[in-house]
């Protein structure tokens, strides 16, 4: 399996944020090191050659490694279709945006809008992630429509905003307003939700041990012994392996909402 490694050079870098839009394994496959070096990147209003910012080693193919990455690098994995991208460090905004396949492995933290409008594939984050994971930019209709995201740390506010399908897992907590305007999919936390999850939730499932503050438009349906919880745990373990969260207990407390809209979503608390 061919691996290309891009190592961010130490020293002077553009003061503007750098976009790695279009830098994916499939886009670079078959290119020589010289061709890769001549690829243009956007740094604010300026265009810069990739080779001026990164040293290049290996052969372009199925795996792309970005070493020495920092939070000033945006759009890593944006429109990723196939193959594997491994990021050794942090990333900025829009990581994995519009991703439709493949795997994006981030060994540091991720900025806002991770997995925005993602439709398939797998994203893993060793650290934490910013606001609007799986969400939308202004003017867009749907957020995440498929795929899986696993964050070992916590996630910022408004995760899953206008999400339609897919799975977002946090070992840590979700920030305020998780699942806002959500139309489908699942948010699953092992540490709890922040304030007012599920604002204008239409459909979809929020799973966690606790919530800081619940909206008054959610209805307490009492405790339930749900067979489907075992099926969810089995399916997640089968698809994610060691990345899957701990199996859910059979009994949870179910809240239905948001009754300010059609109210067909659910918040399941197992704590």
C-alpha positions in Angstrom: 0.0 0.0 0.0 1.5 3.3 -1.1 1.8 6.2 1.4 2.5 9.8 0.8 3.6 11.9 3.7 3.3 15.7 3.8 5.3 17.3 6.7 4.5 20.9 7.6 7.8 22.8 7.5 9.0 24.6 10.6 9.7 28.3 10.3 7.8 31.1 8.6 4.3 30.2 7.5 1.6 32.5 6.0 -0.2 34.5 8.6 -3.5 33.6 6.9 -5.3 30.3 7.4 -4.3 27.6 4.9 -6.9 25.5 3.1 -6.1 21.9 2.1 -9.1 21.7 -0.1 -8.6 19.0 -2.8 -5.7 17.4 -1.0 -6.9 13.8 -0.8 -5.4 10.4 -1.6 -7.5 10.0 -4.8 -6.7 13.5 -6.0 -3.0 13.0 -5.6 -2.9 9.3 -6.7 -0.5 8.8 -9.6 1.3 12.2 -9.3 5.0 12.5 -8.9 6.5 14.3 -5.9 7.2 17.3 -8.2 3.6 17.4 -9.4 2.4 17.2 -5.8 4.8 20.0 -4.8 3.3 22.3 -7.5 -0.3 21.8 -6.3 -1.8 25.2 -5.3 -3.2 25.8 -1.9 -5.2 28.8 -0.7 -3.8 30.9 2.1 -6.2 33.7 2.7 -6.4 35.7 -0.6 -3.1 34.3 -1.8 -2.2 31.1 -3.7 0.9 29.2 -2.5 2.5 26.0 -3.7 2.2 23.0 -1.5 5.9 22.3 -1.7 6.6 25.7 -0.2 4.8 24.7 3.0 5.4 21.0 3.2 8.2 18.6 2.7 7.1 15.5 0.6 8.1 11.9 1.0 6.8 8.5 -0.1 4.5 7.7 -3.0 1.0 9.0 -3.7 -1.6 6.2 -3.3 -4.2 4.9 -0.9 -2.8 6.6 2.3 -2.0 10.2 2.9 -0.3 11.3 6.1 -0.2 15.0 7.2 2.6 15.3 9.8 3.1 18.3 12.1 -0.4 19.6 11.4 -1.8 22.6 13.3 -5.1 24.3 13.9 -4.3 26.8 11.1 -4.9 24.1 8.5 -8.5 24.0 7.3 -10.4 21.7 5.0 -8.3 18.6 5.7 -10.3 15.6 4.3 -12.8 18.0 2.7 -14.6 15.9 0.0 -12.6 12.8 0.9 -14.1 9.9 -1.3 -11.8 6.9 -0.6 -8.6 5.9 1.0 -7.1 6.9 4.4 -5.9 10.3 5.7 -3.9 10.3 8.9 -3.3 13.6 10.6 -0.5 13.8 13.1 -1.5 16.9 15.1 -4.5 19.3 15.3 -6.7 20.5 12.4 -8.7 23.6 11.8 -12.2 24.1 10.5 -14.2 21.9 8.1 -12.3 18.7 8.5 -14.1 15.9 6.6 -16.7 18.3 5.2 -18.7 16.7 2.4 -16.8 13.5 3.0 -18.4 10.6 1.1 -16.1 7.7 1.9 -12.8 6.5 3.2 -11.3 7.2 6.7 -10.0 10.4 8.3 -7.9 9.7 11.4 -7.0 12.8 13.5 -4.5 12.2 16.2 -5.1 15.7 17.8 -8.0 18.0 18.2 -10.4 19.2 15.5 -11.9 22.6 14.9 -15.5 23.6 14.2 -17.7 22.0 11.5 -16.0 18.7 11.5 -18.0 16.2 9.3 -20.3 19.1 8.1 -22.5 17.6 5.4 -20.7 14.3 5.6 -22.5 11.5 3.8 -20.3 8.4 4.4 -17.0 7.1 5.7 -15.4 7.2 9.2 -13.8 10.0 11.1 -11.9 9.4 14.4 -10.5 12.2 16.7 -8.1 11.3 19.5 -8.7 14.7 21.2 -11.8 16.9 21.3 -13.8 18.6 18.5 -15.2 22.1 18.2 -18.7 23.4 17.5 -21.2 22.2 14.9 -19.8 18.7 14.4 -22.0 17.2 11.6 -23.8 20.5 11.2 -24.4 23.1 8.5 -23.0 26.3 7.2 -25.5 29.2 6.9 -28.0 28.7 4.1 -27.6 24.9 3.9 -30.6 22.6 4.2 -29.1 19.4 5.7 -26.1 18.7 7.9 -24.6 15.2 8.1 -26.5 12.6 6.0 -24.5 9.5 6.8 -21.2 8.1 8.0 -19.7 7.7 11.5 -17.7 10.1 13.8 -15.9 9.0 17.0 -14.4 11.6 19.2 -12.4 10.5 22.2 -12.8 13.8 24.0 -15.6 16.2 24.2 -17.6 18.0 21.4 -18.6 21.7 21.3 -22.1 23.2 20.9 -24.7 22.4 18.3 -23.4 19.0 17.3 -25.7 17.4 14.7 -27.4 20.7 13.7 -30.0 19.7 11.0 -28.4 16.3 10.9 -30.4 13.7 8.8 -28.6 10.4 9.2 -25.4 9.0 10.6 -23.8 8.5 14.0 -21.7 10.8 16.2 -20.1 9.4 19.3 -18.3 11.3 22.1 -16.4 9.6 25.0 -16.7 13.0 26.7 -19.6 15.4 26.7 -21.6 17.1 24.0 -21.9 20.9 24.4 -25.1 22.9 24.6 -27.9 22.5 22.1 -26.7 19.2 20.7 -29.1 17.8 18.1 -30.7 21.2 17.4 -33.1 21.0 14.4 -32.1 17.4 13.9 -34.1 15.3 11.4 -32.5 11.9 11.9 -29.4 10.0 13.0 -27.9 9.4 16.4 -25.8 11.3 18.9 -24.3 9.2 21.6 -22.2 10.4 24.6 -20.6 8.4 27.4 -20.3 11.5 29.7 -23.5 13.5 29.2 -25.2 16.3 27.3 -24.8 20.0 28.0 -27.8 22.4 28.3 -30.9 22.0 26.2 -30.2 19.3 23.7 -32.7 18.6 21.0 -34.0 22.1 20.4 -36.5 21.8 17.5 -35.6 18.1 17.2 -37.9 16.5 14.7 -36.6 12.9 14.5 -33.5 11.1 15.7 -32.0 9.7 18.9 -29.9 11.3 21.6 -28.3 8.8 24.0 -26.3 9.5 27.1 -26.1 9.2 30.9 -27.3 12.7 31.8 -28.3 16.2 30.7 -27.4 19.5 32.3 -30.8 21.2 31.6 -33.7 19.8 29.7 -36.0 21.9 27.5 -39.6 22.1 28.9 -40.9 20.9 25.5 -39.6 17.4 26.1 -42.1 14.9 27.7 -41.0 12.3 30.3 -42.2 8.9 29.1 -40.8 7.0 32.1 -38.4 4.1 32.3 -38.5 1.4 29.5 -36.9 -1.9 29.0 -36.1 -1.6 25.2 -34.9 -4.6 23.2 -33.7 -2.2 20.5 -30.9 -0.9 22.8 -29.2 -4.3 22.6 -29.5 -4.3 18.8 -28.0 -0.8 18.6 -25.0 -1.9 20.8 -24.5 -5.0 18.7 -24.6 -3.1 15.4 -22.2 -0.4 16.7 -19.8 -3.0 18.0 -20.0 -4.9 14.7 -19.3 -1.8 12.6 -16.8 0.1 14.8 -15.1 -2.7 16.7 -12.9 -1.3 19.5 -14.1 2.2 18.7 -17.7 1.4 19.8 -18.9 2.8 23.1 -19.8 0.6 26.0 -22.9 -1.5 25.5 -26.1 0.2 26.6 -28.2 -1.2 29.6 -31.6 -2.6 28.8 -33.4 0.0 30.7 -33.4 3.8 30.0 -35.5 6.8 30.8 -37.1 8.1 27.6 -38.0 11.7 26.8 -40.0 12.5 23.6 -39.6 15.8 21.8 -39.2 18.4 20.7 -43.0 19.0 21.2 -42.4 22.5 19.8 -42.3 20.8 16.4 -43.5 17.3 15.4 -42.0 15.7 18.5 -40.9 12.4 17.0 -37.3 12.5 18.4 -36.1 10.8 21.6 -33.7 11.4 24.4 -32.6 8.2 26.1 -30.9 8.6 29.4 -29.2 5.6 31.0 -27.5 7.2 34.0 
